[in-house]
């Protein structure tokens, strides 16, 4: 996959995960494992990690090494980017 193709895939996966969070996940709830997310979106774990970094940067999730990503409390402006 080209660099542009990988960036598009990462953005699409980040958007899909963000929509799922916005539409029904609660703060403190954990996402599936990287392996499970990769299988569900038919991408590599590297792509999932990059997508989670995007979402962490936007304040939607908190990522800690060795733990599953966790949904963060919305601050009002964070979720508006995705609606």
Backbone torsions as a table, in degrees:
resi	resn	phi	psi	omega
1	UNK	NA	137.5	179.1
2	UNK	-72.6	165.6	179.9
3	UNK	-60.7	-40.7	178.7
4	UNK	-65.1	-43.1	178.7
5	UNK	-62.1	-39.0	178.9
6	UNK	-67.3	-40.0	178.8
7	UNK	-64.2	-39.3	178.5
8	UNK	-65.4	-44.8	179.0
9	UNK	-61.2	-43.4	179.6
10	UNK	-61.6	-44.9	179.4
11	UNK	-63.4	-41.7	179.8
12	UNK	-65.1	-41.5	179.2
13	UNK	-67.1	-42.8	178.3
14	UNK	-59.6	-43.2	179.7
15	UNK	-64.2	-42.2	-179.6
16	UNK	-64.0	-43.4	179.3
17	UNK	-67.0	-41.2	178.8
18	UNK	-59.9	-44.2	179.7
19	UNK	-62.1	-40.0	178.5
20	UNK	-64.0	-40.9	178.7
21	UNK	-62.8	-49.0	-176.4
22	UNK	-63.5	-37.8	-173.6
23	UNK	-83.8	-3.7	179.6
24	UNK	177.4	5.7	178.7
25	UNK	-98.8	150.4	-178.2
26	UNK	-101.6	149.1	174.8
27	UNK	-55.0	136.7	-178.5
28	UNK	93.5	-17.8	179.2
29	UNK	-72.3	142.7	-179.1
30	UNK	-95.8	144.6	172.2
31	UNK	-77.2	169.6	175.4
32	UNK	-66.3	170.8	177.3
33	UNK	-64.4	160.9	176.8
34	UNK	-56.8	-41.0	-179.1
35	UNK	-63.1	-42.6	180.0
36	UNK	-67.5	-41.9	177.7
37	UNK	-64.1	-40.6	178.9
38	UNK	-61.5	-43.7	179.1
39	UNK	-65.6	-41.9	-178.3
40	UNK	-65.5	-34.7	-177.9
41	UNK	-99.5	-0.6	178.4
42	UNK	55.8	47.8	176.2
43	UNK	-134.8	175.3	179.3
44	UNK	-80.5	163.9	176.3
45	UNK	-64.6	-30.4	177.4
46	UNK	-61.4	-43.3	178.3
47	UNK	-63.0	-40.6	178.0
48	UNK	-63.2	-45.3	179.0
49	UNK	-59.2	-42.2	178.4
50	UNK	-65.2	-40.4	178.1
51	UNK	-63.8	-40.8	178.8
52	UNK	-66.3	-34.2	175.8
53	UNK	-63.0	-40.7	177.4
54	UNK	-60.8	-48.1	-178.3
55	UNK	-66.3	-35.3	176.8
56	UNK	-66.1	-39.5	178.1
57	UNK	-63.8	-28.1	178.6
58	UNK	-91.4	-1.0	175.9
59	UNK	84.0	11.3	-179.6
60	UNK	-82.5	-32.9	-178.6
61	UNK	-134.9	160.4	172.0
62	UNK	-116.1	128.6	-178.3
63	UNK	-114.9	126.6	176.3
64	UNK	-126.7	138.4	-179.6
65	UNK	-57.3	132.7	177.6
66	UNK	83.1	0.1	-180.0
67	UNK	-129.7	158.9	175.5
68	UNK	-73.1	151.3	177.3
69	UNK	-62.9	142.7	-177.1
70	UNK	-120.5	137.3	178.6
71	UNK	-68.1	134.2	179.9
72	UNK	-95.7	164.7	175.4
73	UNK	-70.9	133.2	178.9
74	UNK	-69.9	147.3	177.6
75	UNK	-107.5	13.0	179.2
76	UNK	97.2	-50.6	-178.1
77	UNK	-87.5	-25.4	-174.1
78	UNK	-60.5	-52.8	-175.7
79	UNK	-70.7	-25.2	-179.2
80	UNK	-59.4	-29.1	178.8
81	UNK	-60.8	-28.3	-171.6
82	UNK	-101.3	-7.0	-176.6
83	UNK	-86.7	NA	NA
